[in-house]
Amino acid sequence: MTSVQRPKRPDKEVDIALLVFIERYANDLLRWDLISFFAQHPDLYDTADNVARNVGRDPRVVRSELGDLVILGILEWDNLHGDHMYQLTQRPDLRRLALKFAEHLNGS
């Protein structure tokens, strides 16, 4: 008699909301890095130049991408003495998913 093994089920269920978040918002490497950076520093309020320096990217490219993330609702911005200041959104649904995204990247 031949035995048949059942395929193993993953230890964790797939988080559909997180997958949709990644597909919609973190859909290229720069966005991935920026969302991860802000989610790892959820209370950060900083300029595009400083963010670019922290993620090791060209400030012009980062500035443009930060603007797109503001339009998408992941980040918020304010004008402080002529500088655009960026921070992670305060919208509970998007903020929670961004933080969960960073947790998964850190292996938590």
VENURSUL-V216926 format. One record per residue. N is the residue number from 1. PHI is phi in whole degrees, 0 to 359 (* if undefined). PSI is psi in radians with two decimals (NA if undefined). NEAR is the number of other C-alpha atoms within 10 Angstrom. Layout:
BEGIN
N_PHI_PSI_NEAR / N_PHI_PSI_NEAR
END
This chain:
BEGIN
1_*_2.37_3 / 2_268_2.33_4 / 3_265_2.53_5 / 4_242_2.23_6 / 5_264_2.41_6 / 6_283_2.51_6 / 7_297_2.51_6 / 8_288_2.46_6 / 9_273_2.52_7 / 10_298_2.62_7 / 11_295_-0.55_6 / 12_241_2.55_6 / 13_285_2.64_7 / 14_287_2.28_9 / 15_270_1.70_8 / 16_299_-0.73_9 / 17_299_-0.69_10 / 18_292_-0.71_16 / 19_298_-0.73_14 / 20_296_-0.71_12 / 21_301_-0.85_15 / 22_298_-0.79_18 / 23_297_-0.66_11 / 24_276_-0.70_11 / 25_251_-0.64_18 / 26_254_0.89_20 / 27_267_0.18_11 / 28_211_2.94_11 / 29_296_-0.65_9 / 30_293_-0.82_16 / 31_299_-0.72_18 / 32_305_-0.86_15 / 33_295_-0.74_16 / 34_292_-0.79_22 / 35_296_-0.75_25 / 36_299_-0.78_22 / 37_299_-0.87_18 / 38_293_-0.61_24 / 39_289_-0.54_24 / 40_282_-0.28_19 / 41_230_1.15_14 / 42_296_-0.29_17 / 43_259_0.09_11 / 44_293_2.43_15 / 45_223_1.79_16 / 46_212_2.93_17 / 47_279_2.83_20 / 48_298_-0.69_22 / 49_297_-0.76_17 / 50_292_-0.69_13 / 51_298_-0.80_23 / 52_302_-0.76_18 / 53_298_-0.74_12 / 54_292_-0.56_11 / 55_262_0.00_15 / 56_70_0.68_11 / 57_235_2.87_15 / 58_294_2.20_13 / 59_303_-0.64_17 / 60_296_-0.72_11 / 61_290_-0.74_12 / 62_296_-0.75_22 / 63_304_-0.81_17 / 64_297_-0.77_11 / 65_291_-0.65_16 / 66_299_-0.70_25 / 67_300_-0.72_17 / 68_295_-0.69_15 / 69_291_-0.49_21 / 70_292_-0.80_16 / 71_300_-0.68_11 / 72_285_-0.23_12 / 73_94_0.02_16 / 74_284_-0.63_22 / 75_242_2.79_22 / 76_237_2.69_20 / 77_224_2.78_19 / 78_215_2.76_14 / 79_258_2.06_10 / 80_238_1.89_10 / 81_54_0.70_7 / 82_87_-0.08_7 / 83_256_2.39_13 / 84_283_2.21_17 / 85_248_2.32_19 / 86_245_2.58_23 / 87_209_2.82_21 / 88_296_2.50_26 / 89_305_2.66_22 / 90_264_-0.07_14 / 91_297_2.08_12 / 92_304_-0.73_9 / 93_294_-0.83_9 / 94_288_-0.65_16 / 95_297_-0.79_19 / 96_300_-0.76_14 / 97_291_-0.66_19 / 98_296_-0.74_27 / 99_294_-0.67_19 / 100_294_-0.68_17 / 101_303_-0.85_21 / 102_295_-0.66_20 / 103_300_-0.79_14 / 104_296_-0.64_11 / 105_293_-0.56_11 / 106_274_0.03_10 / 107_80_0.27_6 / 108_280_NA_7
END
